């Protein structure tokens, strides 16, 4: 009996601890500041590798494709996610409806970031069979066939996690879903830039994540109504 009670207590305690870890209080932000900057690639960027399109070529090979796992533009890193990891209170965190397209047998965008609790709509305009397969741990994994007549699939990502998504039919198709635990995140654009707005004044840990280069952090102090500029240099 004692063993059963102890186990129940441990489970309840773990659930309470996790809820506290993930707790974020959203509301209005008065005199918020902004964090902006750029993520640079340190070193010499490798030449983009061409992908071998070996299936459904009449659809998938209409345009040449390069490996999207490391894109450097003008010395700046594209598709890196910059986020605040230790903020507990700030602007409202609202679930979104976001889109992951499979146009031309390529996931677009390659890195899709959104708040946890959001819905992802997966599109298939290609007129061929795709199979959307997630490699998630915190969230329930999904593995769904999407034939040509099923133009849309919808999944909900409840918990914060970085999830790899692949197509089991077309082996070169690869994407990432970044489900954030708070609303302060952004994906670097073709200039490696990012911007986080309405940040309450304070000192925070800013993290950059990249699928092949890993993570890097730095402390950032935000002042009311001011913009702080940050530069990351990330290399292999």
C-alpha positions as CSV (number, residue, x, y, z in Angstrom):
1,X,0.0,0.0,0.0
2,X,2.8,2.4,0.9
3,X,4.5,1.7,-2.3
4,X,1.4,2.6,-4.3
5,X,0.9,5.8,-2.3
6,X,4.6,6.8,-2.8
7,X,4.3,6.2,-6.6
8,X,1.2,8.2,-6.8
9,X,2.8,11.1,-4.9
10,X,5.9,10.9,-7.1
11,X,3.7,11.1,-10.3
12,X,1.7,14.0,-8.8
13,X,4.9,15.9,-7.7
14,X,6.5,15.4,-11.2
15,X,3.4,16.8,-12.9
16,X,3.3,19.8,-10.6
17,X,7.1,20.4,-11.1
18,X,6.6,20.2,-14.9
19,X,3.7,22.6,-14.8
20,X,5.8,25.1,-12.9
21,X,8.7,24.7,-15.3
22,X,6.5,25.4,-18.3
23,X,4.4,28.1,-16.5
24,X,4.3,31.4,-18.4
25,X,2.0,34.3,-17.5
26,X,0.8,36.4,-20.4
27,X,-0.7,39.8,-20.3
28,X,-0.1,43.4,-21.2
29,X,3.5,44.8,-21.3
30,X,4.1,48.4,-20.4
31,X,7.1,50.2,-21.8
32,X,8.5,47.0,-23.3
33,X,11.8,47.0,-25.1
34,X,13.1,45.2,-28.2
35,X,15.9,42.7,-28.8
36,X,17.2,42.7,-32.4
37,X,20.2,41.4,-34.1
38,X,21.9,39.0,-36.5
39,X,23.3,35.5,-36.4
40,X,26.6,35.2,-38.3
41,X,28.2,32.0,-39.5
42,X,31.7,31.7,-38.2
43,X,34.2,30.3,-40.7
44,X,33.9,29.5,-44.4
45,X,30.5,28.3,-45.4
46,X,30.4,25.0,-47.3
47,X,29.0,25.0,-50.8
48,X,25.3,24.0,-50.9
49,X,25.0,20.3,-51.7
50,X,22.6,19.3,-54.5
51,X,19.9,16.8,-53.5
52,X,19.4,13.6,-55.4
53,X,15.7,13.6,-56.5
54,X,15.1,10.0,-57.3
55,X,11.3,9.6,-57.0
56,X,8.3,11.2,-58.7
57,X,10.7,13.2,-60.8
58,X,7.9,14.7,-63.0
59,X,6.8,16.7,-60.0
60,X,9.7,16.8,-57.6
61,X,12.5,17.5,-60.2
62,X,10.9,20.5,-61.9
63,X,13.4,22.7,-60.1
64,X,16.9,21.9,-58.7
65,X,17.1,21.5,-55.0
66,X,19.9,22.0,-52.5
67,X,20.3,20.6,-49.0
68,X,18.5,23.1,-46.7
69,X,20.2,22.0,-43.4
70,X,22.9,24.7,-43.5
71,X,22.1,27.9,-45.4
72,X,24.5,30.9,-45.2
73,X,23.7,34.1,-47.0
74,X,26.3,36.8,-47.1
75,X,28.1,35.3,-44.1
76,X,24.8,35.2,-42.1
77,X,23.0,32.1,-40.8
78,X,19.5,31.5,-42.2
79,X,16.8,29.3,-40.4
80,X,18.2,29.7,-36.9
81,X,15.7,30.1,-34.1
82,X,16.4,32.9,-31.5
83,X,14.4,32.8,-28.3
84,X,14.3,33.9,-24.7
85,X,14.6,30.8,-22.6
86,X,14.0,32.1,-19.0
87,X,11.2,34.6,-19.2
88,X,8.2,33.9,-17.0
89,X,5.9,36.9,-17.7
90,X,5.3,39.1,-20.7
91,X,3.0,39.6,-23.6
92,X,0.1,37.2,-24.3
93,X,0.9,33.8,-25.7
94,X,-1.8,32.9,-28.1
95,X,-2.1,29.6,-30.0
96,X,-1.7,30.1,-33.8
97,X,-2.7,28.3,-37.0
98,X,0.4,27.9,-39.0
99,X,1.1,26.3,-42.4
100,X,3.7,23.8,-43.5
101,X,3.6,23.4,-47.3
102,X,5.0,20.5,-49.4
103,X,5.0,22.3,-52.7
104,X,7.4,20.8,-55.2
105,X,8.4,18.0,-52.8
106,X,10.0,20.5,-50.4
107,X,8.9,21.5,-47.0
108,X,8.3,25.3,-46.9
109,X,9.3,26.8,-44.6
110,X,12.2,24.6,-43.7
111,X,12.0,25.8,-40.0
112,X,8.6,26.7,-38.7
113,X,8.4,28.3,-35.3
114,X,5.2,28.9,-33.3
115,X,3.8,28.9,-29.7
116,X,3.1,25.5,-28.1
117,X,-0.6,24.8,-28.3
118,X,-0.8,25.9,-31.9
119,X,-2.2,24.0,-34.9
120,X,-0.1,23.1,-37.9
121,X,-1.9,22.7,-41.2
122,X,0.1,20.5,-43.6
123,X,-0.6,21.2,-47.3
124,X,-0.1,18.8,-50.2
125,X,-0.6,20.7,-53.5
126,X,1.7,18.3,-55.5
127,X,-0.9,15.8,-56.6
128,X,1.2,12.8,-55.4
129,X,1.5,10.8,-52.2
130,X,3.4,12.3,-49.3
131,X,3.8,10.8,-45.8
132,X,4.3,13.2,-43.0
133,X,6.3,11.6,-40.1
134,X,7.3,13.4,-36.9
135,X,10.1,12.4,-34.6
136,X,8.8,13.9,-31.3
137,X,9.1,12.9,-27.7
138,X,7.2,15.4,-25.5
139,X,4.3,15.5,-28.0
140,X,2.6,12.4,-29.5
141,X,4.4,11.5,-32.7
142,X,2.4,11.4,-35.9
143,X,2.9,9.3,-39.0
144,X,0.3,10.2,-41.6
145,X,-0.1,9.2,-45.3
146,X,-1.3,12.2,-47.4
147,X,-2.5,11.0,-50.8
148,X,-3.1,13.4,-53.6
149,X,-6.8,13.8,-52.8
150,X,-6.1,14.9,-49.2
151,X,-4.9,18.4,-49.7
152,X,-4.7,19.3,-46.0
153,X,-3.8,17.5,-42.8
154,X,-4.0,19.2,-39.4
155,X,-2.0,18.4,-36.2
156,X,-1.9,20.2,-32.9
157,X,1.4,20.6,-31.1
158,X,0.6,20.9,-27.4
159,X,3.9,21.0,-25.6
160,X,7.2,22.9,-26.1
161,X,9.6,20.9,-28.2
162,X,11.8,21.0,-31.3
163,X,10.5,18.3,-33.7
164,X,12.0,16.9,-36.8
165,X,9.6,16.1,-39.7
166,X,10.3,13.9,-42.7
167,X,8.5,12.4,-45.6
168,X,8.7,8.6,-45.7
169,X,8.0,8.7,-49.5
170,X,10.6,11.2,-50.5
171,X,13.8,10.8,-48.4
172,X,15.3,14.2,-49.0
173,X,12.3,16.0,-47.5
174,X,13.2,17.3,-44.1
175,X,11.8,20.1,-41.8
176,X,11.7,21.3,-38.2
177,X,8.9,22.4,-36.0
178,X,9.9,24.7,-33.1
179,X,7.1,24.8,-30.6
180,X,8.1,27.6,-28.2
181,X,7.3,27.8,-24.5
182,X,6.7,31.5,-24.6
183,X,6.0,34.1,-27.3
184,X,9.5,35.5,-27.6
185,X,11.1,33.7,-30.5
186,X,11.9,34.3,-34.2
187,X,13.5,32.5,-37.2
188,X,16.4,34.3,-38.9
189,X,15.6,35.5,-42.4
190,X,17.9,35.6,-45.5
191,X,20.0,38.3,-43.9
192,X,20.4,36.3,-40.6
193,X,18.3,38.9,-38.8
194,X,15.8,38.5,-36.0
195,X,13.6,40.8,-33.8
196,X,11.8,40.2,-30.5
197,X,9.4,43.0,-29.5
198,X,7.4,44.0,-26.4
199,X,10.0,42.4,-24.0
200,X,9.5,43.5,-20.4
201,X,12.5,45.2,-18.9
202,X,15.0,42.8,-17.3
203,X,17.9,40.5,-17.9
204,X,17.3,37.3,-19.9
205,X,19.1,34.4,-21.5
206,X,18.9,34.6,-25.3
207,X,19.4,31.4,-27.1
208,X,20.1,30.6,-30.8
209,X,19.3,27.1,-32.0
210,X,20.3,25.6,-35.3
211,X,19.6,22.1,-36.6
212,X,23.3,21.2,-37.4
213,X,25.2,23.8,-35.3
214,X,23.5,23.3,-32.0
215,X,22.8,26.0,-29.4
216,X,24.5,29.1,-28.1
217,X,23.4,31.5,-25.4
218,X,24.2,35.0,-24.1
219,X,22.8,37.3,-21.4
220,X,20.9,40.3,-22.6
221,X,19.6,43.3,-20.6
222,X,16.5,45.0,-21.9
223,X,15.6,48.5,-20.8
224,X,12.1,50.2,-21.0
225,X,11.3,51.4,-24.5
226,X,14.8,50.8,-25.8
227,X,16.2,48.5,-28.4
228,X,19.2,46.3,-27.6
229,X,21.2,44.9,-30.5
230,X,22.8,41.4,-30.3
231,X,25.2,39.5,-32.5
232,X,25.8,35.8,-32.4
233,X,28.7,34.1,-34.2
234,X,27.9,30.4,-34.7
235,X,30.3,27.9,-36.3
236,X,30.9,24.2,-36.6
